Amino acid sequence: MKIVEEYTSKNRKSMQAYEKAKTLLPAGNTRSALYWQPFPLCMRRGEGSHIWDVDENERIDLNFNNTTLILGHNHPKVVAAASKQLINGTVLGAATETEPRLAEEILGRLGADKMRFTPSGTEANMQALRVARAYTGRPLIAKCLGAYHGSWDAVPMTPGSLGVPEAVEASTLYFPYNDAEAAQTLIRRRRLELAAVIVEPTMRDMTPKPGFLEAVREVTEENDVPLVFDEVISFRVSHGGAQGLYGVKPDITTMGKIIGGGFPVGAYTSKAGLMSPLEAPEVELPQVSSPALGFSGTFNAHPLAMAAGLAVLKEMKPPAYEKIAKTGDEVRSGLKKALEEEGVKAHVGGVASLFSVSWTDKEVYDHQSSQSADRVLFNVFNLGMMNRGVFILGHPNVSAVTKKKDVEHVLDAARETVREMKPLIGDRAPHLLA
Ligand code: PMP
């Protein structure tokens, strides 16, 4: 296929890098999401809204490390904050002054009382759900089918995932995203066993149907089950995250990505009471005390992540979120227009700075409906975009430094790619041609 041939010829050094790396690393690198066919790109540097690979191809970045870099690559203020910390030491083996400053910034935005930092969103969810189990004394977790809350045993995207012991599997219950009735029925039925319900307020490119988040909030509150919002991605959709955008408050919020300024990070917040198992009781010397539930981690609240994250959040005032959402609107409406004018039916989803194209003519609102999307067309579209100077993967997004001319380039590239793909669409999915 011409798109694949062009991709291969433009990315010779990436291909060689992959051939070598796959002899050393399963699938050629350490993040499963960064493998795609025929081979993934090997990147060398980024600046602002652009990224360069080892073949020196320059592309507009629409990945930003899977939604992390809300200020783009190497923002001067982030570089300055991280450099200052780097000169003062990487990790100091003790609390730093930056950690509570970042906490204050985040807690103020969410109206929460306390928080803990972790090195990843995965660990934020691991700890948050353990805290919920410790606090409630209950064993089960309910989550949405197909939702990703990190790579660990208790929250597989779907039941029957490889390597999860039956005993662990039995402690996870599922309901479809956007199905308020199913959520209510499940939560009411299992309320005495449920330690927490975890939901992404906006699940990848799927946005909540009116009333869904409200219904989940109401039924969890009525039944005294802590509600966790996984805002690892969605914290970027407004100054107060998706909960600010949709006006629904959870009991616990987990996050990551943007709050570390490009360094490894995760965090969870809640009202003070829920965090009580983590508090160290204050006692008079010579007594010693320790919290009921202890969590440690050599790289938790990494000083570089705290410094860089604080620099990002100080820069991202409410108008900056409005601007980036407007850029997102332009991309979504431009993509819809290009598809329509080319006579191709596909679903353009997302909210604020997040967007995506799903190759289906169905409405996409939960795991099952998202399965109707053609994955080959998804991959080929991305390759065609990469051939035209746009780096796009599974969680497309724009950042505060995405410029008007970047958007114009992206939309031209999308139109040309869709046009080029039409014979393939005709072969694979003729129902998508108008
Ligand atoms: N939750 C959600 C909603 C995510 O999208 C991700 C990662 N993409 C995670 C949790 C895990 O975060 P991390 O990759 O930092 O471990």
Boltz pocket constraint, residues with backbone or C-beta under 6 A from the ligand:
constraints:
  - pocket:
      binder: B
      contacts: [[A, 66], [A, 119], [A, 120], [A, 121], [A, 122], [A, 123], [A, 125], [A, 148], [A, 149], [A, 150], [A, 151], [A, 200], [A, 230], [A, 231], [A, 232], [A, 233], [A, 256], [A, 257], [A, 265], [A, 266]]
      max_distance: 6.0
